[in-house]
Structures are given as C-alpha cells and as structure tokens.
Amino acid sequence: MENEKLADRKNSSKILGFWHSYRNRHPNTAQFLVFFMLSNGITLLQFVLMPLFKRVFSQTSLVSTNFQVLFFGQNFDGSDYYVFDYAAGSLAAGGGGGLAYFLAVQVTIGIAQIINFFAQRSITFKSNANIWISAFWYAVAYIVITIGAAAAQGFYKTPVYNLFINTWGMGGIGETIADVITMIINSAISFWVFFPIFKIIFKQKREQSA
C-alpha cells in the first residue's frame, strides 16, 4: 500500500514537473490551456444550473410575460427582430419562453461568470491588479458580450428549437437538446471574445521593492 502511494506521488511529481517546465517554456500557450480548461468547467456548470433555474421559473406566471426588447428591424420572414426576443408562452407551445426563460438564462450565465471571474483572475492569469477596476471592466465586457450573443441568438434560436421540438417531434427532450446547443454557442462566443479581454484587464503588476 505504501509502495503504491509512493508511486502515485512520484507520478504526480513527474506530471507537475513536466507542466511547470512546459509553462516556463511556453507561457502563453500554457495560459491559454488553463483558460480553456476552466472555461469548459464553467460551461459544464451552466449545463447543470440551466435546467434547474428553467424549471423553477417555468412554474411561475413569468412564462406568460412577454419580454421582447431592443427592436432592431425585421427578420428574413418579415417579423419584428428583437435583440432579446422572448415572446410569451412556453417553448413547447410555440412561444419564446417569456420573461421566465430570459431570467433562467441570465441568472445561470451571471452565476457562471462570477465564478469565472475569480477563477480566471486567480488561477489562469494570477493577476494582482486592482480587483475593483478589473471587476468593472469585466462587467462592461459581460454586458457587451451578452447583448452581442443575444443578437446572434435571434438568427438561430427559433430554427433550432423548432427543429428539435416540432419538426423532429422530440418534445421535452428536444427542448433540452436545443437548450444545450444554445448554451454551447453562447459559451463559444464568450470563450473567444473573453480571452483577449482577460489579457488586458487581468494584469500582473510587479511588486515595488522598498
């Protein structure tokens, strides 16, 4: 038993030694790999939280509350295009999920991004810059990316949900699959946009000697 523990420690030391050596030789690549792993972990967390919040809000009258804001012209079929387009009614019934679906999405993303902020700041970028300034610019970036992702969602959300729920007749399972696809697309957008932003706001300030 002791030999097995000793062997495990040696293997762990070898892995850590290899990682430290690789990180010293390729700091930017190593930083990106850590960012990638943490981002995927945050995405998995969203997969867990989203159904829970969606179920909670779906039990409220908010499903019947229309939430269509930031009108921005027309869709290809001539209907009104909204950046945040959550028409009243459940998705299964042909609606957009209403305010309930919007809140489920935003609460899920909000919790994930708060965790992501501290994890990326401390683990990936090891930043010692002013946390409040970093948090401010992170919040600004989050709002801009949220609006951008919502605008992009207007092009694929309805076709994706319609395909799985109605065209393929998968009902609730199809809705869940469409939720996952939507979250993956949103996460992919955030992933590629946030990394260069993090490089800017999560600086490492050199400690001044006395």
PADRENDREN-395962 format. One line per 5 residues: number of its first residue (from 1); for each residue x, y, z of C-alpha. Coordinates in steps of 0.2 Angstrom, whole numbers, plus 5000, padded with zeros to 4 digits. Example, Ala and Ser with C-alpha at 12.3 -4.5 7.8 and 13.67 -1.06 7.14 Angstrom:
1) 5062 4978 5039 ~ 5068 4995 5036;
This chain:
1) 5000 5000 5000 ~ 5014 5012 5005 ~ 5023 5007 4988 ~ 5008 5012 4979 ~ 5006 5029 4987;
6) 5024 5032 4984 ~ 5022 5028 4966 ~ 5007 5039 4964 ~ 5017 5053 4972 ~ 5031 5051 4960;
11) 5020 5051 4945 ~ 5011 5066 4952 ~ 5028 5075 4954 ~ 5033 5070 4936 ~ 5017 5077 4929;
16) 5019 5093 4939 ~ 5037 5094 4934 ~ 5033 5092 4916 ~ 5019 5105 4917 ~ 5030 5118 4926;
21) 5043 5115 4913 ~ 5031 5117 4899 ~ 5023 5133 4907 ~ 5041 5141 4908 ~ 5045 5137 4890;
26) 5028 5141 4883 ~ 5019 5153 4895 ~ 5006 5160 4883 ~ 5001 5143 4877 ~ 5000 5136 4895;
31) 4990 5151 4900 ~ 4978 5148 4885 ~ 4976 5129 4890 ~ 4972 5134 4908 ~ 4959 5146 4902;
36) 4952 5133 4890 ~ 4950 5120 4904 ~ 4942 5132 4916 ~ 4930 5139 4903 ~ 4925 5121 4899;
41) 4922 5118 4918 ~ 4911 5134 4919 ~ 4901 5128 4903 ~ 4898 5111 4912 ~ 4892 5121 4927;
46) 4879 5130 4916 ~ 4873 5113 4909 ~ 4869 5109 4927 ~ 4861 5126 4933 ~ 4851 5130 4917;
51) 4838 5116 4919 ~ 4836 5119 4937 ~ 4833 5138 4935 ~ 4822 5135 4920 ~ 4812 5123 4930;
56) 4810 5135 4944 ~ 4805 5150 4933 ~ 4793 5139 4922 ~ 4782 5136 4937 ~ 4779 5155 4938;
61) 4767 5166 4928 ~ 4783 5174 4921 ~ 4781 5162 4906 ~ 4766 5171 4901 ~ 4775 5188 4902;
66) 4781 5194 4886 ~ 4800 5200 4885 ~ 4804 5207 4868 ~ 4816 5222 4870 ~ 4828 5232 4859;
71) 4819 5232 4842 ~ 4831 5231 4828 ~ 4822 5229 4811 ~ 4814 5214 4803 ~ 4819 5195 4802;
76) 4820 5187 4785 ~ 4802 5182 4786 ~ 4796 5200 4789 ~ 4793 5198 4808 ~ 4800 5210 4820;
81) 4818 5207 4826 ~ 4822 5210 4844 ~ 4839 5208 4852 ~ 4831 5200 4867 ~ 4817 5190 4859;
86) 4807 5180 4872 ~ 4789 5180 4867 ~ 4776 5175 4880 ~ 4771 5156 4881 ~ 4781 5140 4883;
91) 4794 5135 4870 ~ 4784 5118 4868 ~ 4768 5128 4864 ~ 4777 5139 4851 ~ 4781 5154 4862;
96) 4798 5161 4867 ~ 4798 5156 4885 ~ 4794 5173 4891 ~ 4802 5183 4905 ~ 4804 5166 4914;
101) 4816 5159 4900 ~ 4826 5176 4900 ~ 4829 5175 4918 ~ 4834 5157 4918 ~ 4847 5161 4905;
106) 4853 5177 4913 ~ 4854 5170 4931 ~ 4863 5155 4925 ~ 4876 5165 4915 ~ 4878 5178 4929;
111) 4882 5165 4942 ~ 4894 5156 4930 ~ 4903 5172 4925 ~ 4905 5177 4944 ~ 4914 5161 4947;
116) 4923 5163 4930 ~ 4930 5180 4935 ~ 4938 5174 4951 ~ 4944 5158 4944 ~ 4952 5166 4929;
121) 4959 5180 4939 ~ 4967 5169 4952 ~ 4972 5153 4943 ~ 4974 5157 4924 ~ 4981 5175 4924;
126) 4987 5176 4943 ~ 4983 5194 4942 ~ 4987 5206 4957 ~ 4979 5221 4949 ~ 4966 5231 4957;
131) 4951 5219 4959 ~ 4938 5233 4958 ~ 4945 5240 4942 ~ 4946 5223 4934 ~ 4928 5219 4940;
136) 4922 5235 4932 ~ 4929 5231 4915 ~ 4924 5213 4917 ~ 4906 5219 4920 ~ 4907 5231 4905;
141) 4913 5217 4894 ~ 4900 5205 4900 ~ 4886 5217 4896 ~ 4893 5220 4878 ~ 4895 5201 4875;
146) 4878 5197 4882 ~ 4870 5209 4870 ~ 4880 5203 4856 ~ 4877 5185 4860 ~ 4858 5189 4861;
151) 4858 5197 4845 ~ 4866 5182 4837 ~ 4854 5171 4845 ~ 4840 5179 4836 ~ 4846 5170 4820;
156) 4847 5153 4827 ~ 4837 5151 4842 ~ 4820 5149 4834 ~ 4825 5137 4820 ~ 4835 5126 4832;
161) 4820 5124 4844 ~ 4808 5122 4830 ~ 4819 5109 4823 ~ 4820 5098 4838 ~ 4803 5101 4846;
166) 4791 5102 4831 ~ 4800 5096 4815 ~ 4808 5081 4823 ~ 4794 5079 4836 ~ 4805 5077 4851;
171) 4795 5087 4863 ~ 4803 5090 4880 ~ 4819 5080 4876 ~ 4821 5091 4860 ~ 4819 5107 4870;
176) 4833 5101 4882 ~ 4844 5097 4867 ~ 4841 5114 4860 ~ 4845 5122 4877 ~ 4862 5113 4877;
181) 4866 5118 4859 ~ 4861 5136 4863 ~ 4872 5136 4878 ~ 4887 5129 4868 ~ 4885 5143 4855;
186) 4884 5156 4869 ~ 4899 5149 4878 ~ 4909 5148 4862 ~ 4906 5166 4858 ~ 4911 5171 4876;
191) 4926 5160 4875 ~ 4934 5168 4860 ~ 4930 5186 4865 ~ 4934 5185 4883 ~ 4952 5178 4882;
196) 4960 5194 4874 ~ 4949 5205 4886 ~ 4956 5195 4901 ~ 4974 5198 4894 ~ 4970 5216 4896;
201) 4961 5218 4912 ~ 4970 5204 4922 ~ 4987 5212 4923 ~ 5002 5206 4934 ~ 5009 5221 4942;
206) 5027 5220 4948 ~ 5029 5222 4967 ~ 5040 5238 4970 ~ 5055 5235 4981 ~ 5057 5246 4996;
